[in-house]
Amino acid sequence: MALLVVLGEASRVEGFALGSASVIAAEDADAVRRAWASLPAEVALVVLTYKAAEALESEPAGRQDVLSVVMPR
């Protein structure tokens, strides 16, 4: 089964756990990059906070099988 992951600052992502999403709290750019690099193979969709998306801007395209979307500010 494909997984939904929500990645970013704890205050913005914690509530998504109530909807059965896997939540990864990452407070700084390094933590975001480490979390992105270690996503399990089952992940199909990653919802990023705006700050998390900014942290990944300089990253290579990464996995082509993962769809990502960015929350509004």
N, CA, C and O atoms as CSV, one atom per row, in Angstrom:
chain,resi,resn,atom,element,x,y,z
A,1,MET,N,N,0.834,-1.178,0.000
A,1,MET,CA,C,0.000,0.000,0.000
A,1,MET,C,C,0.881,1.244,0.000
A,1,MET,O,O,1.865,1.311,0.737
A,2,ALA,N,N,0.534,2.219,-0.816
A,2,ALA,CA,C,1.294,3.459,-0.913
A,2,ALA,C,C,1.079,4.310,0.333
A,2,ALA,O,O,-0.004,4.313,0.918
A,3,LEU,N,N,2.109,5.020,0.723
A,3,LEU,CA,C,2.044,5.858,1.917
A,3,LEU,C,C,1.993,7.334,1.568
A,3,LEU,O,O,2.545,7.775,0.560
A,4,LEU,N,N,1.322,8.084,2.423
A,4,LEU,CA,C,1.312,9.533,2.384
A,4,LEU,C,C,2.197,10.010,3.521
A,4,LEU,O,O,2.018,9.588,4.664
A,5,VAL,N,N,3.149,10.883,3.222
A,5,VAL,CA,C,4.037,11.447,4.231
A,5,VAL,C,C,3.853,12.954,4.222
A,5,VAL,O,O,3.754,13.570,3.161
A,6,VAL,N,N,3.807,13.544,5.409
A,6,VAL,CA,C,3.764,14.993,5.548
A,6,VAL,C,C,5.051,15.395,6.253
A,6,VAL,O,O,5.343,14.912,7.347
A,7,LEU,N,N,5.818,16.280,5.625
A,7,LEU,CA,C,7.174,16.606,6.079
A,7,LEU,C,C,7.328,18.103,6.275
A,7,LEU,O,O,7.010,18.892,5.386
A,8,GLY,N,N,7.820,18.490,7.448
A,8,GLY,CA,C,8.081,19.902,7.716
A,8,GLY,C,C,8.062,20.205,9.201
A,8,GLY,O,O,8.219,19.315,10.038
A,9,GLU,N,N,7.868,21.473,9.510
A,9,GLU,CA,C,7.898,21.910,10.904
A,9,GLU,C,C,6.775,21.250,11.702
A,9,GLU,O,O,5.642,21.139,11.233
A,10,ALA,N,N,7.107,20.821,12.900
A,10,ALA,CA,C,6.164,20.076,13.739
A,10,ALA,C,C,4.836,20.806,13.900
A,10,ALA,O,O,3.778,20.181,13.822
A,11,SER,N,N,4.871,22.096,14.119
A,11,SER,CA,C,3.635,22.845,14.351
A,11,SER,C,C,2.709,22.843,13.135
A,11,SER,O,O,1.506,23.061,13.277
A,12,ARG,N,N,3.251,22.602,11.950
A,12,ARG,CA,C,2.452,22.595,10.722
A,12,ARG,C,C,2.020,21.193,10.299
A,12,ARG,O,O,1.057,21.052,9.544
A,13,VAL,N,N,2.708,20.156,10.769
A,13,VAL,CA,C,2.435,18.808,10.257
A,13,VAL,C,C,1.777,17.855,11.247
A,13,VAL,O,O,1.189,16.856,10.831
A,14,GLU,N,N,1.859,18.132,12.530
A,14,GLU,CA,C,1.381,17.181,13.537
A,14,GLU,C,C,-0.079,16.778,13.354
A,14,GLU,O,O,-0.417,15.613,13.563
A,15,GLY,N,N,-0.938,17.691,12.978
A,15,GLY,CA,C,-2.363,17.405,12.841
A,15,GLY,C,C,-2.680,16.377,11.767
A,15,GLY,O,O,-3.721,15.724,11.826
A,16,PHE,N,N,-1.798,16.226,10.789
A,16,PHE,CA,C,-2.041,15.273,9.707
A,16,PHE,C,C,-1.996,13.822,10.201
A,16,PHE,O,O,-2.525,12.926,9.543
A,17,ALA,N,N,-1.373,13.592,11.343
A,17,ALA,CA,C,-1.336,12.247,11.902
A,17,ALA,C,C,-2.746,11.769,12.251
A,17,ALA,O,O,-3.014,10.568,12.246
A,18,LEU,N,N,-3.640,12.702,12.553
A,18,LEU,CA,C,-5.022,12.336,12.863
A,18,LEU,C,C,-5.722,11.732,11.655
A,18,LEU,O,O,-6.679,10.971,11.802
A,19,GLY,N,N,-5.247,12.069,10.466
A,19,GLY,CA,C,-5.824,11.534,9.238
A,19,GLY,C,C,-5.043,10.353,8.700
A,19,GLY,O,O,-5.167,10.021,7.521
A,20,SER,N,N,-4.254,9.719,9.522
A,20,SER,CA,C,-3.491,8.514,9.191
A,20,SER,C,C,-2.291,8.748,8.276
A,20,SER,O,O,-1.761,7.795,7.705
A,21,ALA,N,N,-1.859,9.988,8.128
A,21,ALA,CA,C,-0.642,10.248,7.361
A,21,ALA,C,C,0.569,9.953,8.231
A,21,ALA,O,O,0.512,10.082,9.454
A,22,SER,N,N,1.649,9.563,7.605
A,22,SER,CA,C,2.915,9.439,8.310
A,22,SER,C,C,3.514,10.837,8.388
A,22,SER,O,O,3.691,11.499,7.365
A,23,VAL,N,N,3.821,11.277,9.580
A,23,VAL,CA,C,4.319,12.630,9.792
A,23,VAL,C,C,5.794,12.583,10.144
A,23,VAL,O,O,6.218,11.811,11.004
A,24,ILE,N,N,6.576,13.425,9.464
A,24,ILE,CA,C,7.995,13.560,9.785
A,24,ILE,C,C,8.235,15.026,10.117
A,24,ILE,O,O,8.196,15.890,9.240
A,25,ALA,N,N,8.482,15.293,11.392
A,25,ALA,CA,C,8.774,16.657,11.818
A,25,ALA,C,C,10.254,16.936,11.584
A,25,ALA,O,O,11.119,16.178,12.023
A,26,ALA,N,N,10.526,18.022,10.894
A,26,ALA,CA,C,11.904,18.426,10.595
A,26,ALA,C,C,11.960,19.941,10.727
A,26,ALA,O,O,11.322,20.660,9.958
A,27,GLU,N,N,12.705,20.411,11.678
A,27,GLU,CA,C,12.694,21.835,12.001
A,27,GLU,C,C,13.701,22.670,11.224
A,27,GLU,O,O,13.564,23.891,11.159
A,28,ASP,N,N,14.703,22.041,10.637
A,28,ASP,CA,C,15.680,22.825,9.876
A,28,ASP,C,C,15.972,22.148,8.540
A,28,ASP,O,O,15.554,21.016,8.297
A,29,ALA,N,N,16.697,22.861,7.681
A,29,ALA,CA,C,16.944,22.380,6.320
A,29,ALA,C,C,17.696,21.050,6.306
A,29,ALA,O,O,17.381,20.177,5.498
A,30,ASP,N,N,18.672,20.886,7.176
A,30,ASP,CA,C,19.429,19.625,7.206
A,30,ASP,C,C,18.529,18.452,7.580
A,30,ASP,O,O,18.641,17.372,6.999
A,31,ALA,N,N,17.644,18.660,8.539
A,31,ALA,CA,C,16.727,17.601,8.954
A,31,ALA,C,C,15.763,17.248,7.818
A,31,ALA,O,O,15.430,16.080,7.623
A,32,VAL,N,N,15.322,18.251,7.081
A,32,VAL,CA,C,14.433,18.006,5.945
A,32,VAL,C,C,15.153,17.164,4.895
A,32,VAL,O,O,14.592,16.191,4.391
A,33,ARG,N,N,16.377,17.528,4.567
A,33,ARG,CA,C,17.136,16.780,3.554
A,33,ARG,C,C,17.412,15.345,3.989
A,33,ARG,O,O,17.344,14.425,3.175
A,34,ARG,N,N,17.722,15.152,5.273
A,34,ARG,CA,C,17.935,13.785,5.778
A,34,ARG,C,C,16.647,12.968,5.690
A,34,ARG,O,O,16.670,11.806,5.284
A,35,ALA,N,N,15.530,13.578,6.071
A,35,ALA,CA,C,14.245,12.877,6.021
A,35,ALA,C,C,13.880,12.517,4.581
A,35,ALA,O,O,13.425,11.404,4.318
A,36,TRP,N,N,14.074,13.439,3.659
A,36,TRP,CA,C,13.767,13.191,2.242
A,36,TRP,C,C,14.605,12.033,1.715
A,36,TRP,O,O,14.095,11.165,1.006
A,37,ALA,N,N,15.883,12.018,2.057
A,37,ALA,CA,C,16.789,10.972,1.574
A,37,ALA,C,C,16.444,9.602,2.136
A,37,ALA,O,O,16.784,8.583,1.536
A,38,SER,N,N,15.774,9.565,3.278
A,38,SER,CA,C,15.486,8.280,3.917
A,38,SER,C,C,14.024,7.855,3.788
A,38,SER,O,O,13.572,6.979,4.525
A,39,LEU,N,N,13.281,8.461,2.865
A,39,LEU,CA,C,11.880,8.054,2.687
A,39,LEU,C,C,11.794,6.584,2.284
A,39,LEU,O,O,12.559,6.134,1.432
A,40,PRO,N,N,10.883,5.840,2.879
A,40,PRO,CA,C,10.713,4.431,2.518
A,40,PRO,C,C,10.240,4.273,1.072
A,40,PRO,O,O,9.657,5.195,0.501
A,41,ALA,N,N,10.487,3.130,0.497
A,41,ALA,CA,C,10.112,2.853,-0.890
A,41,ALA,C,C,8.598,2.906,-1.097
A,41,ALA,O,O,8.146,3.146,-2.217
A,42,GLU,N,N,7.812,2.690,-0.057
A,42,GLU,CA,C,6.357,2.651,-0.177
A,42,GLU,C,C,5.718,4.029,-0.307
A,42,GLU,O,O,4.522,4.130,-0.577
A,43,VAL,N,N,6.497,5.087,-0.119
A,43,VAL,CA,C,5.945,6.440,-0.158
A,43,VAL,C,C,5.562,6.807,-1.587
A,43,VAL,O,O,6.359,6.659,-2.513
A,44,ALA,N,N,4.334,7.286,-1.754
A,44,ALA,CA,C,3.847,7.706,-3.071
A,44,ALA,C,C,3.631,9.210,-3.144
A,44,ALA,O,O,3.764,9.802,-4.215
A,45,LEU,N,N,3.296,9.844,-2.004
A,45,LEU,CA,C,3.000,11.266,-1.984
A,45,LEU,C,C,3.615,11.896,-0.745
A,45,LEU,O,O,3.482,11.374,0.363
A,46,VAL,N,N,4.291,13.026,-0.944
A,46,VAL,CA,C,4.853,13.786,0.177
A,46,VAL,C,C,4.261,15.187,0.132
A,46,VAL,O,O,4.357,15.888,-0.876
A,47,VAL,N,N,3.651,15.578,1.234
A,47,VAL,CA,C,3.154,16.935,1.397
A,47,VAL,C,C,4.221,17.688,2.180
A,47,VAL,O,O,4.568,17.308,3.298
A,48,LEU,N,N,4.735,18.751,1.589
A,48,LEU,CA,C,5.810,19.528,2.198
A,48,LEU,C,C,5.288,20.868,2.695
A,48,LEU,O,O,4.444,21.492,2.050
A,49,THR,N,N,5.792,21.308,3.845
A,49,THR,CA,C,5.527,22.687,4.231
A,49,THR,C,C,6.349,23.574,3.301
A,49,THR,O,O,7.263,23.099,2.626
A,50,TYR,N,N,6.023,24.849,3.270
A,50,TYR,CA,C,6.743,25.771,2.389
A,50,TYR,C,C,8.236,25.793,2.727
A,50,TYR,O,O,9.077,25.780,1.828
A,51,LYS,N,N,8.563,25.827,4.024
A,51,LYS,CA,C,9.975,25.859,4.432
A,51,LYS,C,C,10.689,24.570,4.048
A,51,LYS,O,O,11.852,24.607,3.645
A,52,ALA,N,N,10.017,23.439,4.167
A,52,ALA,CA,C,10.628,22.169,3.782
A,52,ALA,C,C,10.898,22.148,2.279
A,52,ALA,O,O,11.944,21.672,1.838
A,53,ALA,N,N,9.961,22.661,1.502
A,53,ALA,CA,C,10.148,22.718,0.053
A,53,ALA,C,C,11.343,23.600,-0.301
A,53,ALA,O,O,12.118,23.269,-1.198
A,54,GLU,N,N,11.488,24.713,0.398
A,54,GLU,CA,C,12.643,25.586,0.167
A,54,GLU,C,C,13.951,24.860,0.453
A,54,GLU,O,O,14.936,25.042,-0.262
A,55,ALA,N,N,13.960,24.034,1.502
A,55,ALA,CA,C,15.167,23.298,1.867
A,55,ALA,C,C,15.554,22.292,0.793
A,55,ALA,O,O,16.728,21.950,0.655
A,56,LEU,N,N,14.581,21.820,0.041
A,56,LEU,CA,C,14.842,20.802,-0.986
A,56,LEU,C,C,15.089,21.393,-2.373
A,56,LEU,O,O,15.383,20.650,-3.309
A,57,GLU,N,N,14.976,22.709,-2.524
A,57,GLU,CA,C,15.152,23.327,-3.838
A,57,GLU,C,C,16.485,23.003,-4.485
A,57,GLU,O,O,16.559,22.849,-5.704
A,58,SER,N,N,17.530,22.899,-3.695
A,58,SER,CA,C,18.863,22.651,-4.249
A,58,SER,C,C,19.170,21.161,-4.404
A,58,SER,O,O,20.230,20.787,-4.905
A,59,GLU,N,N,18.234,20.317,-3.968
A,59,GLU,CA,C,18.441,18.873,-4.078
A,59,GLU,C,C,18.214,18.410,-5.514
A,59,GLU,O,O,17.434,19.018,-6.248
A,60,PRO,N,N,18.885,17.347,-5.911
A,60,PRO,CA,C,18.589,16.775,-7.220
A,60,PRO,C,C,17.134,16.296,-7.269
A,60,PRO,O,O,16.494,16.157,-6.227
A,61,ALA,N,N,16.630,16.054,-8.428
A,61,ALA,CA,C,15.227,15.680,-8.611
A,61,ALA,C,C,14.808,14.537,-7.702
A,61,ALA,O,O,13.652,14.488,-7.281
A,62,GLY,N,N,15.695,13.634,-7.394
A,62,GLY,CA,C,15.360,12.545,-6.478
A,62,GLY,C,C,14.527,11.474,-7.136
A,62,GLY,O,O,14.592,11.264,-8.348
A,63,ARG,N,N,13.745,10.805,-6.323
A,63,ARG,CA,C,12.930,9.704,-6.824
A,63,ARG,C,C,11.844,10.206,-7.757
A,63,ARG,O,O,11.121,11.147,-7.430
A,64,GLN,N,N,11.734,9.593,-8.889
A,64,GLN,CA,C,10.728,9.974,-9.873
A,64,GLN,C,C,9.369,9.353,-9.561
A,64,GLN,O,O,8.363,9.746,-10.152
A,65,ASP,N,N,9.327,8.399,-8.652
A,65,ASP,CA,C,8.076,7.720,-8.321
A,65,ASP,C,C,7.331,8.368,-7.157
A,65,ASP,O,O,6.298,7.856,-6.725
A,66,VAL,N,N,7.840,9.481,-6.647
A,66,VAL,CA,C,7.213,10.161,-5.521
A,66,VAL,C,C,6.664,11.501,-5.994
A,66,VAL,O,O,7.394,12.325,-6.545
A,67,LEU,N,N,5.378,11.704,-5.774
A,67,LEU,CA,C,4.742,12.969,-6.081
A,67,LEU,C,C,4.852,13.853,-4.848
A,67,LEU,O,O,4.628,13.384,-3.732
A,68,SER,N,N,5.190,15.116,-5.030
A,68,SER,CA,C,5.243,16.020,-3.888
A,68,SER,C,C,4.395,17.256,-4.176
A,68,SER,O,O,4.295,17.719,-5.313
A,69,VAL,N,N,3.794,17.768,-3.118
A,69,VAL,CA,C,3.007,18.986,-3.193
A,69,VAL,C,C,3.444,19.869,-2.036
A,69,VAL,O,O,3.959,19.383,-1.029
A,70,VAL,N,N,3.232,21.183,-2.189
A,70,VAL,CA,C,3.668,22.133,-1.174
A,70,VAL,C,C,2.448,22.837,-0.587
A,70,VAL,O,O,1.574,23.309,-1.314
A,71,MET,N,N,2.409,22.896,0.737
A,71,MET,CA,C,1.350,23.624,1.429
A,71,MET,C,C,1.510,25.117,1.159
A,71,MET,O,O,2.629,25.592,0.962
A,72,PRO,N,N,0.422,25.850,1.146
A,72,PRO,CA,C,0.569,27.313,1.064
A,72,PRO,C,C,1.229,27.844,2.334
A,72,PRO,O,O,1.226,27.188,3.376
A,73,ARG,N,N,1.780,29.015,2.227
A,73,ARG,CA,C,2.452,29.617,3.402
A,73,ARG,C,C,1.547,29.791,4.547
A,73,ARG,O,O,1.966,30.281,5.596
